[in-house]
Structures are given as structure tokens and as C-alpha cells.
Amino acid sequence: MAELGCAISQHGKGVAGHGVMSGFSHLLQRNRNYRYTWIGQIVSEAGDHFNNVAVLSLAVAETHNGAIIAGIMLSRAIPAVMAGPLAGVLLDRFDRRRIMIASDLIRAVIALGFILAISYKQIWLLYLLSALLMLASPFFTSGRSAILPAITTESELHTANSLTQTTGWMTLAAGAFLGGTTVARFGYQLAFVFNSLSFLFSAFCIAQLRSPLGHFRAEKRAARETNIGRPWHDYRDGLRYMAATPLILGIGLIAVGWASGGGAAQVLFTLFSEMVFNRGPKGLGQLWATAGVGLLIGGFIGNRIGKTIGFENYKKTVFFCYVLHGGAYIVFSQMRAWGWALFFMGLSRAAVAVSSVLNWSNLLRHVDDQYRGRVFSTIETMSWSTMMLSMLGAGTASRYFSVRTLGAASGALSSSTALFWGWANWTGKLPEPARTADTEVVEIHSDRMS
């Protein structure tokens, strides 16, 4: 804790008066490529949340059966898990910008298809279209992570990662609220049309990215093209690369450890609001809003300390954050007073946001360019798979155990990942790998290329 506070204090003295928001604004002003990526992210992710609210609301309105929500969530999670490995291989073989644009265009068409579910009142269409939408998503989300080091300089990379993650948390809160308001006032069609247009806008923004190389393909890709008909061999190479690099494997495994309790936590939010605190929809909104504020605060803290702490202190900070995250969630689950429950929820989310920013920045710095697509898609697939099992487990266990007991178990599972991380660190199994550098593309960010 003292090291964390010291890092924040030292950073405050060393940035020449520039705060977090100033760093974000300077990045957006001087980096044309990242600016387009960021603007597209805001609109696209807001559209995603419009779709989520509309689909879930429509499903309940048509069936009056809350259990269908679990079915739709699974119909989205399973295709994302299945598509992840293929997405990683293709992103490391071909031009990542083109793959991201194709993903956006395909999703724009699928998003419009949800209007058919309104016209024909066929719930199976919600399952099918949700599955297709998420089947195309990993090609974009993993691509955005893989392309980030190629559109920023080494000095910008941490700030860009922090802003990308913080923006995602902001759009979650704002997009869900605006989506609900829009659906309530104007109906489902407008939400689906906006979602489709948001993908088209994102595709336009990604199309504006420029590289002096004329492409955004991974370096050293030629060796992989001999296996064009055997993508599994490429994916297996990516797994071997992760296994041979302890830090990358460690970050992937602690993400899985978090998801073992994090998936259950998503399900328990509604149960805590409805059954434990008797706050209804208003309480659920307050709970999600508090979680969002905690994530934003943690994102800002992670951005600040990530610029100053060394590698050893980074590993200690991650250990502390996971202990704090899980511990705060356990305390939240046992609170009797609503105000204190919200406080500990916010604290839990702030802690996990700090660790998320720091971990992702280290992945971006250390993963070799030729493996980035596979590494990011594999971690995403692992997390999705674990969260899916965690959600199913929480839903089943809620029939036999109290919500508070499940909340404590969820926090303990999320925090247990710190034990693995701490053991690996203190036994010397997490050395810092060699830094990668995209030396050929470090100038592509400049406005001079516009």
C-alpha cells in the first residue's frame, strides 16, 4: 500500500503539471490514428449497449420469462469463444485494419436484422442474430488490441491503453442509460438502427488509419503463410509462445482466475438489488453506476502510476489490487447498509481497473508483433469461457445457497488469483521479458500524415 501511494506521489511531482486528463487530451491532439480509433470506439460501443438493452428488453416483453436472458447471454458468449482462435490466427496473417473493417461491416448488416425479430415476433431470431453478432466481434476487439502498438509510440502506449479501457467503461454506463431511455421513448427499431450505423461509423474511422508501410500486417508474417490451409498450426504456435513467456501466461491465467468469480458477480448484481436490499430497478441502476464510477477512478489511477512504477513494483501492485478487489467484494456482499455496500462495490471495481490497465499495458509492451492477434484473442477466449461457466454456476447455486453466501464465494474466487500471481512472483517465475518495438511504424501516429 505504501509503495502504491509513493508511486502516485512521485508521479504527481514528475509530470510537469500535466494531469491524467491533460495526457489524454494531448494524445488525442497529436496522434491522428489513435484519435480516429478512439472516436470510432465511443460510437461503436455505445451502439453495442443500445443493442444489449433493446434485445434483452424485447425478449422479456415478448415472453414474460426472465430465464430467457440466460439463454441470450449464452447465445452470445459461446460464438465469441468459438471464433476467438480463428480471429487470432487471421489477425496475425493478414492486414489487421481490413479485418476490423470487415467485422464492422458484417455486424452492421446483422444489427439491422434484429428489426425482423420485432416484425415477426420470433424469439429464435434473437438467439440467432445475437450469436452471429458475437461471432464477428473477436475479429474487431482483438484486432484493436493488436494494432494499438502500431499506431502509438512507446511513450504513448500506456496512455493510449488507459484511455481505451477507461472509454470502454464510460460507454458502458452512458450507453446503457441512453439505450434504455431511447427504447422506452422511441421503441426498439431506433436502437437497432443506431447500432447498425455505429458499426458503419466505426468502419469509416478505422479506414482512416494510415501507415508508412501501406499496411497493418504483422511483422515476420511470411513464415506463417506456408500454413495457409492449416490455421490450427498457427494457433498452436501462439499457445507455445504464451507458454514459453511466463509473464504473458501469468497475465492470461490471472484473467481466468478473476473471471471464475467475475462471471458470477455479473449475475449476482440483480439478485443483490432485488432480493437482498429490496431496491428494485432503481437500486440495480445505482449498483451499476457505482461500479462504473469505481472502474473510471481505477482507470485514472492505473494510468498515473503505470507511468512511473518499475516492473517489480508493477507485479506487487497487481497482487495488492486482486486481494483488495476480492476482499472488497466479500465485504460488499455482507453489508447491511446500502450506502456502505455501494462504497465497497466501488472500491472493488477500482482495484480491478488498476490491475487491468497495468496488465494490458505490459502485454502491449512485451508481446511480439507476430503473435499479438493470437495472444489477445486467446486471453479473451479464456476469460469468456470461464465467465460463462461462472454465470451458469451462480445461476444454479442460487437455488440452493443464499445470495450473500454466493457473493462471498464470488469475491474469494476472484481474489484467489492473487495467490497464484504472488507465488509466481516471489519464487522468481515472472521475469520481465524482452521489450518489443515496432521500430518501423513509430511515426505513423503523427498528424503530419493526414
N, C-alpha and C positions, 0 to 999 in steps of 0.2 A: 504494500500500500504506500509506504514511504517512497519507494522508487517511482511509483506511478505519479505521485504528487510532485516529486522532484523533476520528473520529465516534463510535466506540464509547466512548472515554474521556469525551467530552463528555456523551454520553447518560447514562453512569453517574453523573455529577455532577448531572444536571439533572432526574432523575425522582423526587426526594424520597424515595429509599429504596425505591421500588417496582420490583421486578424484572419480567422478562417474564411469569413465571407469575402474578404478582400482577395485572398488567394484564389477562391473560386472564380470571382469576377475577372481577375487578371488572366486566369487560364482561358476563360471563355472569350475574352477580348483578343488575345494574341494567337489562339490556336483555332484556325478555321475548321479543320477537320473534326476536332473534338466538339466544337460549337454545333456543327450540323448533327453530329451523333447525339448530342445531349438534347437538342430541341426535338429531334425525332423520338427520342426515348420518352420525353414528357407526354407527347401527344399519343404515342402508341400505347404506353402503359395505362394512361387514363382511359383509353378506349377498351383495354382489356378489362378494367374494373367495371366499366359500363356493361360489358357483356356478362361478366360474372353475376352482377346484381340482377340483370334482366333475366338471364337463364334460370337462376335459382328461384326468383320470384314467380316466373311463369310456370315453372314446374309445380310449385306448391299450389298456385292458384288453380291449375288445371286438375290436379289430383287430390288436393287436400290431404296429402300424405307426406309427412316430414321425412320419412325413410328414403324417399326418392333422392334427397340431397346427397346421401352417401353414395348412391348409385352413380349420380352425375360426377361427383368428385373422383370416383374410381375410374369412370369412363375417360376422365381427363388425365389421371395420373398414369394409368397403365400404358397408353400410347407414348407418353413422354419418356417413360422408362425404356420402352422398346426402341424408340427412334434414336436415343442418345448415342449408342455406339456407332451407328451408321453416320450420324451427323458429325461426330468427331473425326472419323476417317475422311469423309468428303471435305471437311474444312481444312484438313492438313494436306489434301491432294490438290484442290482447285482454288480458284480465286475466292477468297472469303467474302469480299464485298458482293460479288454476283450471287453467291449462295444466300446471303442475307436478304438481298433484294427479291430473289425468287421466293423465299419464305414469306416475305411481306405480301407479295402479290397473290400468292396462293391463299394466304389467310384472309386477304381482303374479299376474295370470292366466297370463301367458306362462311365468313361472317354474315354476308348478305343472305346466305341460305337459311339462317335462323328465322327469317321472316316467314318461310314456308311452314315452320312449326306453329306460327300464330294462325296462319290461314287454314291449315288442315287439322290443327289441334291434335297432332300426332306426337306423343311424348318420345317415341323411339327416335324421332328426328333430333331431339335434344341430345340424346346419347350419342348418336352417330356423328352429328356435327361437332359436338364437344370433343369427341375422340379425334376427328380429322384436324381440328384446330390445334390441338396439343401435339399431334403427330408432326406438324410442321414447325412447331415452336423451337425445339432444341437447335435447329439449324440456324436460327437467328440469335438466341440467347447465348449459346456457346460461342458463336461467331463474334458477337460483340466483345466478349471477354478476350478471345484470341487475337482480335485485331487492335485492342487498346494499346499495347506497347508499340505498335507500328504507326500510331497516329499521335504519339506523345514523345517528348524527350524523357531521358532518365529522370531529370529533375521534376518533371511534370507528372510522372506516372502515378505516384502515391496520391497527389491531389485529385487527379482525374478519377482514380478508383474510388476515392472517398466521395466525390461528388456524384458519381454514377450510382453508388449504393444508397447514398442519402436521398437522391432524387427518386429512386425506386420506393423508398419508404414514404416519401411525401406524396407521391402519386397514389399509393395505396390508400392513404387516409382521404385525400381530396377526391380521387377518382371514385371511390366507393360512395362517398357522400353525394357528389354531384350525380353519379349514376342513379342512386336511389331517388333523388329529387326529380331527375329527368323522367324516370319511368313512372313515378307517381303522378306527374303533371301532364306528360305528353304521350305516354304509352311506350310499349316495348319496341315498336318499329324504329323510332328515332334513335334509341340506344344502339340497336344493331347496325343502323346506317352509319352512325358516328364511329362505331368500332371498325367498320369496313373502311371508311375514309381515313381513319387514323393509321391503318396499315399502309394505305396508298401514300399518305404524307411521310411516313417513316421510310418507305422505299425511295421517295424523292430525295430525302435528306441523305440517305446512305449513298445514293447515286452521285452526290456532290463531292464525295471523298476523292482526294487526289493523291497520287504517289509519283515521285520522280521515276520510279521503276516501271510505271504504267500498269501495275497490277498489285494485288494484295495476296499473292500466293505465298505459302510458307517457304522459307529457305530450305535448300537441300531436298526439294520435293522430287527431283528426278529419280532418285534411287527407289522411291516408293511406286513410281508409275509402272514398273515392271510387274507389279502385283495388281494391275487394274481390275482383274476379274476375281481377285481373292481378297476382299476387304477385311475378312476376319484376321488375316495375317498382319495387316497393318494395325488393326485394333490390338492384337496380342502383343505387337511390338510396343505399343503405347502402354499396355499394362506392365510389361517388363521394365520399361523406362521408369514408371512410377515406383515399382517395387525396388528398383536399384537406387532410388533417390529418397533417403529416409525422410527428409523434410516434407517433400511433396506427398509421400504416402501418409505421413503423420497428419498433415492437414486434411487429407481426404478422410482418414479414419475418425478424426475428432468431429468432422462434419456429420459422419454417420452416427457417432455417439450422441451428438446433440439431437439429431433427428429422431432417435429412439424415444426421446421424451417430448421433443418439439411437435411431432405429429399429434400425439395425444393432447398436448396443450391447446392446439387449434380447436379440437372437438370440445374440450372442457370449458372454453370461454363461454359458450352458450349455456352450458349446464350451470356454471357458477352464477351467471346473471339471472337465469330463470328459476333455478331450484334452490340455490344456496342463499343468495342475497335477496331474492324476490324483487328484482329491479326491472324485469321485463326488457323490452327492446331498448328503452332509454338507457338502462344500465349496460346493456351489451355495447351500445354505441360509445358510452363513456369508457368502457373497458378497452375497446379497440383504439379509441382516441388516445388514451393514456399510454397504451403500448406503442402507438405511433410516435408520440412525443418522446418517449424513452429511447426509441430507436434513433430519432433525429439527434437527440443530445449525445447519445453514444457515438453516432457517426461523426459529429463535430470533434468530440474528444479523441476518437481514433485518428482522425486526420491530423490533429495538432501533435499528439505525442508520437505518431508514426514518423514524423519528420526529424525527430531528434534521438529517439532511443536506439541503442545498438541492437545487434542481433540477439545477444544473450538476454538483455532486458525485455526484448520483444517476447521471447519464449516464456519468461517469468510472468509477464503481463497477461498473456493468453491463459496461463494456468490460473491466475488470480481471477480473471474475468469469468471463466467457466464455473469456478467454485461459487463466485458471487451470483452468477446468473441462476444456477440451480438452487442455491440456498435461498435467494430472494423469492423464487417461485414457490418453494416449500412454505416459507413464511406467509406469502400471499394466500396460499390455499388454506391456512389455518386461522387467518384473521377473522374477527367478528365484526369489526368496524369497517364500513365501506371505504371511508377515506384512507385508512391505513392499508387496506387491501389494494387500492389503486396506487398508492405510493410504492409498495413493494413490487407491484407489477411493472411500473415504470422503471424501477431500479433494475429489475431482472432483464428487461429489454435493452436498457442502456448498456449493461455489461456485455450482452451477447453481440451488440452492434460494434462495440470497440474491438472485440476479438475478430469479428467478421471483416472489418476494414483492414486490420493488421494482417490477417491471414491471406486475404485476397491480394493485397499489395505484394506480399512476399512470393505468392505464386506467380504474379505477373513479372516480378523481377527475375525469378530463378528458373521458370520452365522454358526449356529450349523451344525456339520458334516452331520447329518442325513437329513438335508434339503438343502444342497448345490446344488445338481443337480436341484432341483425344483426352487430354488431361481434364480440361474443364467440363467436357460432356460426360466423362466418367464420374467425376465427383458429383455432378448434377444428377446423374442416373442413380448413383448410390444413395444420395440423400432422398430423392423421390421415392425410391423403393422402400427405404427404411421408414420414411414418414407414412407411407401407405399402410405398412404393417402396423405402425404405431396407432394410426387412426382406427384401423379395424380392431386392434386390441382394446383401445379405450372404449369404443362403442360396445363391444361385447362385455367388457368388465363392468361397465356402468350398470348392468343388470344385476350384478352381484355385490358390488362394493359401493361405498359412499363416494360422493364427488370429492370430498376433502381428502379421502384416502388416495384416490386416483391422482389428485393434484400433487400430493406429496411424493407419490411414486414417479410421476412425470418429472418433477424437479430433480429427484435423486438420479434418474436415468440420464437427464441432460447434463447434470453435474459430474456424473461418473466418468465422463470422457476426460475430465481434468486429471484423473488418477493415471490413466494411460499416458497422457501427454507429460505429466510431471515425472513419472517413472522413466520414460524415454529420454527426457531432457537431463535429469540428474544422473543417469547412467551413461551419458555421452553418446546416445544413439541418434541425436538430432543435430549433426554438424551442419554448418552453413554451406550449401552447395555453391559452385562457381556461378557468378552472375552472368546472365546472358545479356547481349547488347545487340540491338538492331542497328548496327552502325551505318547500314546502307540507307536507312529510311528516317534518320533522326531529324531531317529538315522538313519533312512533309507536312508538319503542323502549321507552318507559318502562313500568315495572311498574304505573304508575298506570292504565294502560289495560286491565289484566287484569280 
